[in-house]
C-alpha cells in the first residue's frame, strides 16, 4: 500500500522518534508499505517521520554503482551490500569511525526537487534491530553510510537542510520557504475540514 509522504513544513518532521518495542506484524506491514512508497517515489531511503509516524524506524535500498563501491561489514562479516538490500533499521544508533568528511549532493523525498551539498563522515558503524528484534552491527561507507546518516537524522528530527552550510542553504532558501508555506496552508485547510 502506498503511503502519503509528509513534506517539509509538517511539524512531525521535527519530532524525535520513539523507540520501537513491539516486533509484530504491524511493523512488517509498515516495512512493506514504506518500501512500496519509497520505490514509487524513486528514493533510496525513507524514515517513519516522512510517512507521519515519529518512531525509530527507516527503510533503505541503496543501488550498487561500479564506480563507487560500498564496503559493508555486518556483525563482523564482510559482505556485498546488495545482499543487505532492501533493509530496515530499527532503533539505530550511529557511531562515527575515524574518517574524513566529504560533500555530496543530497535530496530528500520530503523536499521535492530541492537538492544541496552536505558534509558527512565517510565511515560509520550503526547498531540496530531487524524486523524480528535481533540486534546487529553494520560498518559501512560510501552511499550506504551517507544514506543511513540522512535517515537516522530524520529519526532524531534533524533534516538535511539543518546540516547544510550557510552559503549552500542560502541558494535554496527561497524554495524551502515556499515549500513550508505551501505545506502549512494545506495542513490548515485539512484541519478546518476536520
Ligand atoms: Zn530525507
Backbone and ligand atoms as CSV (ligand in chain L), in Angstrom:
chain,resi,resn,atom,element,x,y,z
A,1,UNK,N,N,0.845,-1.189,0.000
A,1,UNK,CA,C,0.000,0.000,0.000
A,1,UNK,C,C,0.884,1.243,0.000
A,2,UNK,N,N,0.470,2.181,-0.832
A,2,UNK,CA,C,1.261,3.414,-0.869
A,2,UNK,C,C,0.826,4.357,0.247
A,3,UNK,N,N,1.817,5.011,0.847
A,3,UNK,CA,C,1.549,5.956,1.939
A,3,UNK,C,C,1.810,7.370,1.426
A,4,UNK,N,N,1.239,8.331,2.115
A,4,UNK,CA,C,1.463,9.719,1.700
A,4,UNK,C,C,2.756,10.231,2.339
A,5,UNK,N,N,3.587,10.851,1.540
A,5,UNK,CA,C,4.850,11.373,2.079
A,5,UNK,C,C,4.638,12.778,2.640
A,6,UNK,N,N,5.084,12.931,3.876
A,6,UNK,CA,C,4.976,14.210,4.577
A,6,UNK,C,C,6.022,15.178,4.024
A,7,UNK,N,N,5.586,16.394,3.724
A,7,UNK,CA,C,6.505,17.392,3.173
A,7,UNK,C,C,6.996,18.356,4.259
A,8,UNK,N,N,8.113,18.996,3.947
A,8,UNK,CA,C,8.696,19.971,4.872
A,8,UNK,C,C,7.671,21.047,5.216
A,9,UNK,N,N,7.622,21.384,6.504
A,9,UNK,CA,C,6.611,22.330,6.967
A,9,UNK,C,C,5.645,21.627,7.907
A,10,UNK,N,N,5.597,20.278,7.807
A,10,UNK,CA,C,4.784,19.485,8.716
A,10,UNK,C,C,5.621,19.238,9.980
A,11,UNK,N,N,5.080,19.610,11.165
A,11,UNK,CA,C,5.891,19.537,12.397
A,11,UNK,C,C,6.370,18.137,12.773
A,12,UNK,N,N,5.756,17.097,12.201
A,12,UNK,CA,C,6.206,15.733,12.565
A,12,UNK,C,C,7.661,15.492,12.153
A,13,UNK,N,N,8.114,16.218,11.122
A,13,UNK,CA,C,9.498,16.032,10.666
A,13,UNK,C,C,10.522,16.522,11.695
A,14,UNK,N,N,10.082,17.337,12.652
A,14,UNK,CA,C,10.994,17.834,13.698
A,14,UNK,C,C,10.994,16.950,14.933
A,15,UNK,N,N,10.151,15.927,14.914
A,15,UNK,CA,C,10.000,15.089,16.119
A,15,UNK,C,C,10.992,13.939,16.170
A,16,UNK,N,N,11.547,13.743,17.366
A,16,UNK,CA,C,12.410,12.575,17.580
A,16,UNK,C,C,11.507,11.348,17.706
A,17,UNK,N,N,11.868,10.263,17.039
A,17,UNK,CA,C,11.041,9.067,17.066
A,17,UNK,C,C,11.149,8.300,18.370
A,18,UNK,N,N,10.031,7.694,18.767
A,18,UNK,CA,C,10.025,6.832,19.965
A,18,UNK,C,C,10.645,5.491,19.607
A,19,UNK,N,N,11.235,4.843,20.594
A,19,UNK,CA,C,11.817,3.512,20.402
A,19,UNK,C,C,10.723,2.523,19.994
A,20,UNK,N,N,11.068,1.615,19.087
A,20,UNK,CA,C,10.142,0.537,18.723
A,20,UNK,C,C,10.381,-0.607,19.717
A,21,UNK,N,N,9.302,-1.073,20.373
A,21,UNK,CA,C,9.470,-2.141,21.367
A,21,UNK,C,C,8.689,-3.396,20.994
A,22,UNK,N,N,7.742,-3.252,20.042
A,22,UNK,CA,C,6.967,-4.432,19.634
A,22,UNK,C,C,7.324,-4.832,18.212
A,23,UNK,N,N,7.759,-6.061,18.055
A,23,UNK,CA,C,8.177,-6.545,16.740
A,23,UNK,C,C,7.089,-7.483,16.204
A,24,UNK,N,N,5.971,-6.868,15.855
A,24,UNK,CA,C,4.793,-7.645,15.452
A,24,UNK,C,C,4.569,-7.499,13.942
A,25,UNK,N,N,3.435,-8.029,13.478
A,25,UNK,CA,C,3.081,-7.910,12.063
A,25,UNK,C,C,2.925,-6.460,11.649
A,26,UNK,N,N,2.499,-5.608,12.581
A,26,UNK,CA,C,2.274,-4.190,12.270
A,26,UNK,C,C,3.536,-3.566,11.678
A,27,UNK,N,N,4.681,-3.906,12.268
A,27,UNK,CA,C,5.939,-3.306,11.815
A,27,UNK,C,C,6.360,-3.911,10.467
A,28,UNK,N,N,6.025,-5.198,10.246
A,28,UNK,CA,C,6.341,-5.830,8.953
A,28,UNK,C,C,5.501,-5.214,7.837
A,29,UNK,N,N,4.247,-4.916,8.142
A,29,UNK,CA,C,3.362,-4.285,7.150
A,29,UNK,C,C,3.862,-2.875,6.852
A,30,UNK,N,N,4.259,-2.167,7.902
A,30,UNK,CA,C,4.799,-0.817,7.709
A,30,UNK,C,C,6.045,-0.864,6.826
A,31,UNK,N,N,6.889,-1.854,7.077
A,31,UNK,CA,C,8.116,-2.041,6.290
A,31,UNK,C,C,7.770,-2.150,4.794
A,32,UNK,N,N,6.819,-3.043,4.471
A,32,UNK,CA,C,6.450,-3.239,3.074
A,32,UNK,C,C,5.826,-1.978,2.474
A,33,UNK,N,N,4.948,-1.327,3.227
A,33,UNK,CA,C,4.288,-0.111,2.719
A,33,UNK,C,C,5.289,1.019,2.492
A,34,UNK,N,N,6.243,1.125,3.414
A,34,UNK,CA,C,7.245,2.191,3.253
A,34,UNK,C,C,8.171,1.905,2.076
A,35,UNK,N,N,8.508,0.615,1.867
A,35,UNK,CA,C,9.330,0.265,0.697
A,35,UNK,C,C,8.574,0.586,-0.593
A,36,UNK,N,N,7.299,0.170,-0.664
A,36,UNK,CA,C,6.488,0.436,-1.869
A,36,UNK,C,C,6.464,1.935,-2.161
A,37,UNK,N,N,6.275,2.726,-1.109
A,37,UNK,CA,C,6.189,4.183,-1.252
A,37,UNK,C,C,7.525,4.758,-1.724
A,38,UNK,N,N,8.596,4.266,-1.134
A,38,UNK,CA,C,9.938,4.749,-1.484
A,38,UNK,C,C,10.284,4.421,-2.942
A,39,UNK,N,N,9.954,3.194,-3.376
A,39,UNK,CA,C,10.246,2.809,-4.769
A,39,UNK,C,C,9.438,3.657,-5.739
A,40,UNK,N,N,8.180,3.895,-5.406
A,40,UNK,CA,C,7.322,4.678,-6.297
A,40,UNK,C,C,7.898,6.081,-6.481
A,41,UNK,N,N,8.447,6.630,-5.393
A,41,UNK,CA,C,8.991,7.993,-5.447
A,41,UNK,C,C,10.468,8.017,-5.863
A,42,UNK,N,N,10.994,6.833,-6.172
A,42,UNK,CA,C,12.388,6.685,-6.600
A,42,UNK,C,C,13.389,7.214,-5.581
A,43,UNK,N,N,13.124,6.928,-4.320
A,43,UNK,CA,C,14.064,7.282,-3.260
A,43,UNK,C,C,14.936,6.099,-2.908
A,44,UNK,N,N,15.974,6.352,-2.099
A,44,UNK,CA,C,16.841,5.249,-1.649
A,44,UNK,C,C,16.745,5.061,-0.137
A,45,UNK,N,N,15.975,5.938,0.523
A,45,UNK,CA,C,15.766,5.809,1.962
A,45,UNK,C,C,14.497,6.541,2.349
A,46,UNK,N,N,13.822,6.048,3.397
A,46,UNK,CA,C,12.595,6.693,3.866
A,46,UNK,C,C,12.464,6.444,5.370
A,47,UNK,N,N,12.250,7.527,6.099
A,47,UNK,CA,C,12.124,7.435,7.562
A,47,UNK,C,C,10.652,7.500,7.963
A,48,UNK,N,N,10.332,6.890,9.107
A,48,UNK,CA,C,8.939,6.835,9.572
A,48,UNK,C,C,8.300,8.222,9.669
A,49,UNK,N,N,9.065,9.209,10.113
A,49,UNK,CA,C,8.536,10.579,10.207
A,49,UNK,C,C,7.991,11.050,8.863
A,50,UNK,N,N,8.592,10.568,7.775
A,50,UNK,CA,C,8.187,11.009,6.437
A,50,UNK,C,C,6.864,10.398,5.983
A,51,UNK,N,N,6.356,9.428,6.759
A,51,UNK,CA,C,5.013,8.926,6.484
A,51,UNK,C,C,4.111,9.201,7.687
A,52,UNK,N,N,4.548,10.140,8.528
A,52,UNK,CA,C,3.682,10.622,9.610
A,52,UNK,C,C,3.780,9.880,10.932
A,53,UNK,N,N,4.846,9.087,11.110
A,53,UNK,CA,C,4.992,8.330,12.364
A,53,UNK,C,C,6.318,8.680,13.035
A,54,UNK,N,N,6.259,9.180,14.260
A,54,UNK,CA,C,7.507,9.523,14.953
A,54,UNK,C,C,7.996,8.319,15.753
A,55,UNK,N,N,8.592,7.354,15.037
A,55,UNK,CA,C,9.193,6.174,15.681
A,55,UNK,C,C,10.577,5.926,15.067
A,56,UNK,N,N,11.377,5.125,15.774
A,56,UNK,CA,C,12.753,4.856,15.338
A,56,UNK,C,C,12.766,3.738,14.290
A,57,UNK,N,N,12.362,4.098,13.073
A,57,UNK,CA,C,12.231,3.098,12.019
A,57,UNK,C,C,12.480,3.739,10.651
A,58,UNK,N,N,13.355,3.129,9.861
A,58,UNK,CA,C,13.551,3.630,8.498
A,58,UNK,C,C,13.856,2.477,7.555
A,59,UNK,N,N,13.576,2.687,6.274
A,59,UNK,CA,C,13.884,1.677,5.257
A,59,UNK,C,C,14.908,2.256,4.279
A,60,UNK,N,N,15.710,1.357,3.721
A,60,UNK,CA,C,16.805,1.769,2.841
A,60,UNK,C,C,16.970,0.760,1.715
A,61,UNK,N,N,17.184,1.246,0.495
A,61,UNK,CA,C,17.615,0.386,-0.601
A,61,UNK,C,C,18.557,1.190,-1.493
A,62,UNK,N,N,19.829,1.031,-1.208
A,62,UNK,CA,C,20.857,1.789,-1.926
A,62,UNK,C,C,21.336,0.946,-3.109
A,63,UNK,N,N,21.316,1.513,-4.334
A,63,UNK,CA,C,21.762,0.745,-5.506
A,63,UNK,C,C,23.289,0.619,-5.539
A,64,UNK,N,N,23.745,-0.397,-6.251
A,64,UNK,CA,C,25.205,-0.527,-6.389
A,64,UNK,C,C,25.648,0.286,-7.601
A,65,UNK,N,N,26.847,0.773,-7.535
A,65,UNK,CA,C,27.406,1.560,-8.632
A,65,UNK,C,C,28.847,1.096,-8.831
A,66,UNK,N,N,29.169,0.576,-10.038
A,66,UNK,CA,C,30.513,0.007,-10.237
A,66,UNK,C,C,31.647,0.987,-9.945
A,67,UNK,N,N,31.407,2.266,-10.166
A,67,UNK,CA,C,32.484,3.239,-9.953
A,67,UNK,C,C,32.637,3.643,-8.488
A,68,UNK,N,N,31.582,3.444,-7.718
A,68,UNK,CA,C,31.633,3.847,-6.307
A,68,UNK,C,C,31.267,2.665,-5.410
A,69,UNK,N,N,32.183,1.712,-5.284
A,69,UNK,CA,C,31.873,0.524,-4.486
A,69,UNK,C,C,31.644,0.864,-3.010
A,70,UNK,N,N,30.787,0.085,-2.392
A,70,UNK,CA,C,30.471,0.270,-0.978
A,70,UNK,C,C,31.062,-0.898,-0.202
A,71,UNK,N,N,31.715,-0.610,0.913
A,71,UNK,CA,C,32.195,-1.665,1.791
A,71,UNK,C,C,31.179,-1.831,2.906
A,72,UNK,N,N,30.803,-3.065,3.203
A,72,UNK,CA,C,29.898,-3.267,4.332
A,72,UNK,C,C,30.298,-4.508,5.117
A,73,UNK,N,N,30.312,-4.346,6.427
A,73,UNK,CA,C,30.649,-5.456,7.336
A,73,UNK,C,C,29.485,-5.597,8.306
A,74,UNK,N,N,28.766,-6.727,8.189
A,74,UNK,CA,C,27.610,-6.960,9.058
A,74,UNK,C,C,27.973,-7.981,10.126
A,75,UNK,N,N,27.823,-7.582,11.370
A,75,UNK,CA,C,28.128,-8.462,12.511
A,75,UNK,C,C,29.499,-9.117,12.356
A,76,UNK,N,N,30.468,-8.326,11.921
A,76,UNK,CA,C,31.854,-8.794,11.818
A,76,UNK,C,C,32.198,-9.515,10.529
A,77,UNK,N,N,31.192,-9.705,9.647
A,77,UNK,CA,C,31.459,-10.401,8.390
A,77,UNK,C,C,31.299,-9.485,7.194
A,78,UNK,N,N,32.329,-9.468,6.368
A,78,UNK,CA,C,32.300,-8.644,5.177
A,78,UNK,C,C,31.325,-9.249,4.169
A,79,UNK,N,N,30.423,-8.431,3.634
A,79,UNK,CA,C,29.506,-8.964,2.615
A,79,UNK,C,C,29.095,-7.876,1.630
A,80,UNK,N,N,28.623,-8.339,0.462
A,80,UNK,CA,C,28.207,-7.392,-0.557
A,80,UNK,C,C,26.985,-6.625,-0.047
A,81,UNK,N,N,27.000,-5.302,-0.181
A,81,UNK,CA,C,25.851,-4.530,0.312
A,81,UNK,C,C,24.548,-4.928,-0.384
A,82,UNK,N,N,24.663,-5.468,-1.606
A,82,UNK,CA,C,23.439,-5.850,-2.319
A,82,UNK,C,C,22.688,-6.986,-1.621
A,83,UNK,N,N,23.435,-7.784,-0.840
A,83,UNK,CA,C,22.791,-8.873,-0.096
A,83,UNK,C,C,21.983,-8.334,1.090
A,84,UNK,N,N,22.286,-7.108,1.473
A,84,UNK,CA,C,21.580,-6.480,2.602
A,84,UNK,C,C,20.287,-5.792,2.162
A,85,UNK,N,N,20.217,-5.459,0.874
A,85,UNK,CA,C,19.119,-4.622,0.376
A,85,UNK,C,C,17.904,-5.439,-0.039
A,86,UNK,N,N,16.675,-4.939,0.136
A,86,UNK,CA,C,16.387,-3.739,0.926
A,86,UNK,C,C,16.496,-4.056,2.408
A,87,UNK,N,N,16.640,-3.035,3.221
A,87,UNK,CA,C,16.787,-3.264,4.657
A,87,UNK,C,C,16.028,-2.229,5.461
A,88,UNK,N,N,15.807,-2.542,6.724
A,88,UNK,CA,C,15.271,-1.524,7.613
A,88,UNK,C,C,16.155,-1.444,8.838
A,89,UNK,N,N,16.175,-0.297,9.442
A,89,UNK,CA,C,16.927,-0.087,10.673
A,89,UNK,C,C,15.916,0.279,11.749
A,90,UNK,N,N,15.913,-0.479,12.820
A,90,UNK,CA,C,15.010,-0.197,13.934
A,90,UNK,C,C,15.871,0.191,15.146
A,91,UNK,N,N,15.484,1.297,15.775
A,91,UNK,CA,C,16.219,1.848,16.932
A,91,UNK,C,C,17.723,2.002,16.634
A,92,UNK,N,N,18.088,2.592,15.503
A,92,UNK,CA,C,19.514,2.664,15.154
A,92,UNK,C,C,20.288,3.711,15.959
A,93,UNK,N,N,21.543,3.384,16.189
A,93,UNK,CA,C,22.460,4.348,16.820
A,93,UNK,C,C,23.758,4.339,16.039
A,94,UNK,N,N,24.161,5.539,15.608
A,94,UNK,CA,C,25.362,5.653,14.773
A,94,UNK,C,C,26.574,6.019,15.613
A,95,UNK,N,N,27.681,5.388,15.251
A,95,UNK,CA,C,28.973,5.788,15.807
A,95,UNK,C,C,29.837,6.184,14.621
A,96,UNK,N,N,30.507,7.315,14.726
A,96,UNK,CA,C,31.367,7.743,13.623
A,96,UNK,C,C,32.742,7.129,13.811
A,97,UNK,N,N,33.231,6.456,12.773
A,97,UNK,CA,C,34.565,5.871,12.832
A,97,UNK,C,C,35.539,6.876,12.226
A,98,UNK,N,N,36.818,6.801,12.624
A,98,UNK,CA,C,37.773,7.789,12.111
A,98,UNK,C,C,37.792,7.807,10.579
A,99,UNK,N,N,37.417,8.926,9.994
A,99,UNK,CA,C,37.436,9.085,8.534
A,99,UNK,C,C,37.233,10.557,8.215
A,100,UNK,N,N,37.490,10.907,6.959
A,100,UNK,CA,C,37.307,12.299,6.547
A,100,UNK,C,C,35.842,12.564,6.225
A,101,UNK,N,N,35.462,13.835,6.352
A,101,UNK,CA,C,34.129,14.228,5.897
A,101,UNK,C,C,34.212,14.535,4.409
A,102,UNK,N,N,33.152,14.302,3.681
A,102,UNK,CA,C,33.130,14.722,2.281
A,102,UNK,C,C,31.752,15.273,1.930
A,103,UNK,N,N,31.752,16.111,0.907
A,103,UNK,CA,C,30.497,16.728,0.465
A,103,UNK,C,C,29.838,15.861,-0.605
A,104,UNK,N,N,28.527,15.856,-0.568
A,104,UNK,CA,C,27.780,15.108,-1.572
A,104,UNK,C,C,26.421,15.784,-1.702
A,105,UNK,N,N,25.911,15.835,-2.926
A,105,UNK,CA,C,24.617,16.496,-3.123
A,105,UNK,C,C,23.491,15.546,-2.711
A,106,UNK,N,N,22.758,15.950,-1.684
A,106,UNK,CA,C,21.660,15.118,-1.183
A,106,UNK,C,C,20.312,15.691,-1.592
A,107,UNK,N,N,19.352,14.790,-1.685
A,107,UNK,CA,C,17.965,15.176,-1.874
A,107,UNK,C,C,17.159,14.498,-0.782
A,108,UNK,N,N,15.860,14.779,-0.736
A,108,UNK,CA,C,15.021,14.208,0.308
A,108,UNK,C,C,13.582,14.183,-0.201
A,109,UNK,N,N,12.886,13.055,-0.009
A,109,UNK,CA,C,11.515,12.943,-0.532
A,109,UNK,C,C,10.557,13.941,0.134
A,110,UNK,N,N,10.941,14.481,1.287
A,110,UNK,CA,C,10.098,15.499,1.934
A,110,UNK,C,C,10.385,16.903,1.404
A,111,UNK,N,N,11.382,17.001,0.514
A,111,UNK,CA,C,11.758,18.277,-0.113
A,111,UNK,C,C,11.818,18.068,-1.626
A,112,UNK,N,N,10.661,17.879,-2.299
A,112,UNK,CA,C,10.702,17.559,-3.724
A,112,UNK,C,C,11.481,18.607,-4.535
A,113,UNK,N,N,12.316,18.113,-5.421
A,113,UNK,CA,C,13.078,18.965,-6.360
A,113,UNK,C,C,14.178,19.790,-5.697
A,114,UNK,N,N,14.343,19.689,-4.390
A,114,UNK,CA,C,15.349,20.517,-3.711
A,114,UNK,C,C,16.570,19.655,-3.389
A,115,UNK,N,N,17.747,20.178,-3.745
A,115,UNK,CA,C,18.985,19.436,-3.507
A,115,UNK,C,C,20.051,20.373,-2.952
A,116,UNK,N,N,21.008,19.795,-2.233
A,116,UNK,CA,C,22.101,20.628,-1.740
A,116,UNK,C,C,23.220,19.781,-1.157
A,117,UNK,N,N,24.441,20.336,-1.208
A,117,UNK,CA,C,25.611,19.623,-0.685
A,117,UNK,C,C,25.587,19.574,0.839
A,118,UNK,N,N,25.909,18.398,1.352
A,118,UNK,CA,C,26.005,18.213,2.803
A,118,UNK,C,C,27.320,17.480,3.085
A,119,UNK,N,N,28.060,17.946,4.102
A,119,UNK,CA,C,29.299,17.264,4.503
A,119,UNK,C,C,28.966,16.240,5.585
A,120,UNK,N,N,29.434,15.021,5.389
A,120,UNK,CA,C,29.235,13.973,6.409
A,120,UNK,C,C,30.467,13.082,6.440
A,121,UNK,N,N,30.722,12.427,7.601
A,121,UNK,CA,C,31.848,11.488,7.666
A,121,UNK,C,C,31.630,10.307,6.720
A,122,UNK,N,N,32.727,9.742,6.239
A,122,UNK,CA,C,32.676,8.645,5.261
A,122,UNK,C,C,32.315,7.305,5.913
A,123,UNK,N,N,32.900,7.052,7.069
A,123,UNK,CA,C,32.815,5.703,7.651
A,123,UNK,C,C,32.009,5.715,8.951
A,124,UNK,N,N,31.015,4.824,8.998
A,124,UNK,CA,C,30.196,4.753,10.217
A,124,UNK,C,C,29.997,3.310,10.674
A,125,UNK,N,N,29.574,3.210,11.907
A,125,UNK,CA,C,29.132,1.926,12.444
A,125,UNK,C,C,27.740,2.196,13.005
A,126,UNK,N,N,26.788,1.328,12.671
A,126,UNK,CA,C,25.433,1.534,13.185
A,126,UNK,C,C,24.941,0.269,13.869
A,127,UNK,N,N,24.427,0.457,15.073
A,127,UNK,CA,C,23.823,-0.662,15.798
A,127,UNK,C,C,22.323,-0.509,15.672
A,128,UNK,N,N,21.642,-1.597,15.344
A,128,UNK,CA,C,20.202,-1.508,15.113
A,128,UNK,C,C,19.551,-2.864,15.351
A,129,UNK,N,N,18.229,-2.887,15.276
A,129,UNK,CA,C,17.497,-4.157,15.360
A,129,UNK,C,C,16.795,-4.409,14.034
A,130,UNK,N,N,16.598,-5.690,13.705
A,130,UNK,CA,C,15.868,-6.024,12.479
A,130,UNK,C,C,14.387,-6.244,12.814
A,131,UNK,N,N,13.609,-6.697,11.824
A,131,UNK,CA,C,12.151,-6.848,11.997
A,131,UNK,C,C,11.774,-7.834,13.109
A,132,UNK,N,N,12.697,-8.760,13.416
A,132,UNK,CA,C,12.416,-9.723,14.486
A,132,UNK,C,C,12.948,-9.239,15.832
A,133,UNK,N,N,13.557,-8.064,15.833
A,133,UNK,CA,C,14.101,-7.526,17.080
A,133,UNK,C,C,15.532,-7.952,17.362
A,134,UNK,N,N,16.126,-8.713,16.418
A,134,UNK,CA,C,17.514,-9.155,16.627
A,134,UNK,C,C,18.488,-7.989,16.444
A,135,UNK,N,N,19.470,-7.872,17.346
A,135,UNK,CA,C,20.432,-6.774,17.232
A,135,UNK,C,C,21.527,-7.063,16.198
A,136,UNK,N,N,21.950,-6.007,15.511
A,136,UNK,CA,C,23.029,-6.119,14.525
A,136,UNK,C,C,23.948,-4.913,14.628
A,137,UNK,N,N,25.143,-5.127,14.068
A,137,UNK,CA,C,26.083,-4.014,13.954
A,137,UNK,C,C,26.594,-3.987,12.523
A,138,UNK,N,N,26.425,-2.865,11.869
A,138,UNK,CA,C,26.857,-2.728,10.469
A,138,UNK,C,C,27.868,-1.601,10.340
A,139,UNK,N,N,29.019,-1.948,9.754
A,139,UNK,CA,C,30.015,-0.919,9.442
A,139,UNK,C,C,29.953,-0.693,7.947
A,140,UNK,N,N,29.877,0.550,7.515
A,140,UNK,CA,C,29.800,0.788,6.076
A,140,UNK,C,C,30.273,2.179,5.706
A,141,UNK,N,N,30.436,2.372,4.387
A,141,UNK,CA,C,30.900,3.666,3.887
A,141,UNK,C,C,30.106,4.014,2.627
A,142,UNK,N,N,30.615,4.961,1.866
A,142,UNK,CA,C,30.011,5.306,0.578
A,142,UNK,C,C,28.568,5.777,0.694
A,143,UNK,N,N,27.800,5.502,-0.360
A,143,UNK,CA,C,26.415,5.979,-0.414
A,143,UNK,C,C,25.554,5.354,0.685
A,144,UNK,N,N,25.883,4.120,1.075
A,144,UNK,CA,C,25.106,3.471,2.138
A,144,UNK,C,C,25.322,4.187,3.476
A,145,UNK,N,N,26.589,4.488,3.765
A,145,UNK,CA,C,26.898,5.210,5.002
A,145,UNK,C,C,26.215,6.569,5.027
A,146,UNK,N,N,26.187,7.220,3.883
A,146,UNK,CA,C,25.560,8.545,3.783
A,146,UNK,C,C,24.051,8.445,3.948
A,147,UNK,N,N,23.458,7.473,3.269
A,147,UNK,CA,C,22.011,7.310,3.337
A,147,UNK,C,C,21.576,7.001,4.775
A,148,UNK,N,N,22.316,6.135,5.448
A,148,UNK,CA,C,21.983,5.802,6.838
A,148,UNK,C,C,22.068,7.058,7.712
A,149,UNK,N,N,23.081,7.868,7.500
A,149,UNK,CA,C,23.207,9.099,8.309
A,149,UNK,C,C,22.031,10.038,8.055
A,150,UNK,N,N,21.616,10.167,6.807
A,150,UNK,CA,C,20.474,11.030,6.456
A,150,UNK,C,C,19.194,10.511,7.124
A,151,UNK,N,N,18.969,9.195,7.043
A,151,UNK,CA,C,17.728,8.623,7.600
A,151,UNK,C,C,17.724,8.657,9.127
A,152,UNK,N,N,18.851,8.322,9.736
A,152,UNK,CA,C,18.892,8.336,11.210
A,152,UNK,C,C,18.727,9.771,11.727
A,153,UNK,N,N,19.219,10.735,10.979
A,153,UNK,CA,C,18.939,12.139,11.325
A,153,UNK,C,C,17.424,12.379,11.385
A,154,UNK,N,N,16.687,11.909,10.358
A,154,UNK,CA,C,15.219,12.062,10.352
A,154,UNK,C,C,14.613,11.507,11.642
A,155,UNK,N,N,15.103,10.330,12.066
A,155,UNK,CA,C,14.546,9.665,13.252
A,155,UNK,C,C,14.776,10.504,14.510
A,156,UNK,N,N,15.755,11.411,14.420
A,156,UNK,CA,C,16.038,12.301,15.551
A,156,UNK,C,C,15.533,13.721,15.298
A,157,UNK,N,N,14.701,13.884,14.272
A,157,UNK,CA,C,14.108,15.195,13.984
A,157,UNK,C,C,15.058,16.181,13.319
A,158,UNK,N,N,16.148,15.660,12.739
A,158,UNK,CA,C,17.132,16.532,12.073
A,158,UNK,C,C,16.998,16.377,10.559
A,159,UNK,N,N,16.959,17.491,9.847
A,159,UNK,CA,C,16.777,17.456,8.396
A,159,UNK,C,C,18.071,17.822,7.682
A,160,UNK,N,N,18.181,17.410,6.410
A,160,UNK,CA,C,19.446,17.661,5.700
A,160,UNK,C,C,19.735,19.145,5.537
A,161,UNK,N,N,18.670,19.945,5.531
A,161,UNK,CA,C,18.866,21.399,5.439
A,161,UNK,C,C,19.526,21.934,6.716
A,162,UNK,N,N,19.294,21.260,7.864
A,162,UNK,CA,C,19.935,21.668,9.121
A,162,UNK,C,C,21.442,21.436,9.060
A,163,UNK,N,N,21.872,20.513,8.220
A,163,UNK,CA,C,23.291,20.145,8.121
A,163,UNK,C,C,24.037,20.948,7.051
A,164,UNK,N,N,23.281,21.725,6.266
A,164,UNK,CA,C,23.929,22.457,5.170
A,164,UNK,C,C,24.675,23.684,5.686
A,165,UNK,N,N,25.771,23.995,5.017
A,165,UNK,CA,C,26.462,25.228,5.364
A,165,UNK,C,C,25.651,26.404,4.841
A,166,UNK,N,N,25.882,27.556,5.501
A,166,UNK,CA,C,25.072,28.748,5.221
A,166,UNK,C,C,24.972,29.092,3.739
A,167,UNK,N,N,26.105,29.063,3.047
A,167,UNK,CA,C,26.080,29.504,1.639
A,167,UNK,C,C,25.338,28.495,0.758
A,168,UNK,N,N,25.393,27.223,1.146
A,168,UNK,CA,C,24.642,26.199,0.392
A,168,UNK,C,C,23.147,26.429,0.624
A,169,UNK,N,N,22.789,26.629,1.906
A,169,UNK,CA,C,21.375,26.802,2.244
A,169,UNK,C,C,20.802,28.068,1.610
A,170,UNK,N,N,21.601,29.112,1.559
A,170,UNK,CA,C,21.058,30.366,1.010
A,170,UNK,C,C,20.664,30.217,-0.459
A,171,UNK,N,N,21.326,29.282,-1.157
A,171,UNK,CA,C,20.990,29.019,-2.556
A,171,UNK,C,C,19.620,28.378,-2.753
A,172,UNK,N,N,19.091,27.709,-1.719
A,172,UNK,CA,C,17.800,27.012,-1.862
A,172,UNK,C,C,16.743,27.554,-0.897
A,173,UNK,N,N,17.148,28.589,-0.129
A,173,UNK,CA,C,16.299,29.117,0.941
A,173,UNK,C,C,14.883,29.469,0.461
A,174,UNK,N,N,14.820,30.133,-0.689
A,174,UNK,CA,C,13.520,30.566,-1.221
A,174,UNK,C,C,12.581,29.390,-1.449
A,175,UNK,N,N,13.111,28.348,-2.129
A,175,UNK,CA,C,12.285,27.160,-2.421
A,175,UNK,C,C,11.841,26.477,-1.133
A,176,UNK,N,N,12.777,26.419,-0.161
A,176,UNK,CA,C,12.467,25.762,1.116
A,176,UNK,C,C,11.345,26.520,1.834
A,177,UNK,N,N,11.434,27.835,1.826
A,177,UNK,CA,C,10.406,28.644,2.498
A,177,UNK,C,C,9.053,28.516,1.809
A,178,UNK,N,N,9.100,28.457,0.474
A,178,UNK,CA,C,7.849,28.307,-0.283
A,178,UNK,C,C,7.190,26.960,0.013
A,179,UNK,N,N,8.029,25.922,0.078
A,179,UNK,CA,C,7.522,24.582,0.379
A,179,UNK,C,C,6.858,24.560,1.755
A,180,UNK,N,N,7.527,25.191,2.729
A,180,UNK,CA,C,6.999,25.235,4.098
A,180,UNK,C,C,5.632,25.934,4.131
A,181,UNK,N,N,5.557,27.066,3.441
A,181,UNK,CA,C,4.316,27.845,3.403
A,181,UNK,C,C,3.181,27.020,2.788
A,182,UNK,N,N,3.525,26.363,1.683
A,182,UNK,CA,C,2.559,25.543,0.962
A,182,UNK,C,C,2.045,24.381,1.829
A,183,UNK,N,N,2.989,23.681,2.479
A,183,UNK,CA,C,2.612,22.551,3.341
A,183,UNK,C,C,1.723,23.035,4.478
A,184,UNK,N,N,2.097,24.170,5.080
A,184,UNK,CA,C,1.325,24.663,6.223
A,184,UNK,C,C,-0.071,25.104,5.812
A,185,UNK,N,N,-0.206,25.655,4.610
A,185,UNK,CA,C,-1.552,26.076,4.193
A,185,UNK,C,C,-2.418,24.850,3.888
A,186,UNK,N,N,-1.804,23.780,3.364
A,186,UNK,CA,C,-2.566,22.534,3.134
A,186,UNK,C,C,-3.010,21.946,4.480
A,187,UNK,N,N,-2.099,21.937,5.462
A,187,UNK,CA,C,-2.420,21.393,6.792
A,187,UNK,C,C,-3.564,22.170,7.429
A,188,UNK,N,N,-3.529,23.484,7.259
A,188,UNK,CA,C,-4.545,24.352,7.836
A,188,UNK,C,C,-5.911,24.022,7.253
A,189,UNK,N,N,-5.937,23.866,5.922
A,189,UNK,CA,C,-7.193,23.533,5.238
A,189,UNK,C,C,-7.728,22.185,5.730
A,190,UNK,N,N,-6.808,21.196,5.843
A,190,UNK,CA,C,-7.225,19.862,6.302
A,190,UNK,C,C,-7.798,19.941,7.710
A,191,UNK,N,N,-7.180,20.750,8.570
A,191,UNK,CA,C,-7.676,20.900,9.952
A,191,UNK,C,C,-9.034,21.567,9.986
A,192,UNK,N,N,-9.256,22.499,9.063
A,192,UNK,CA,C,-10.546,23.181,9.002
A,192,UNK,C,C,-11.657,22.239,8.591
A,193,UNK,N,N,-11.323,21.310,7.690
A,193,UNK,CA,C,-12.330,20.339,7.223
A,193,UNK,C,C,-12.726,19.423,8.389
A,194,UNK,N,N,-11.678,19.010,9.184
A,194,UNK,CA,C,-11.954,18.170,10.358
A,194,UNK,C,C,-12.800,18.954,11.324
L,1,ZN,ZN,ZN,15.178,12.804,3.859
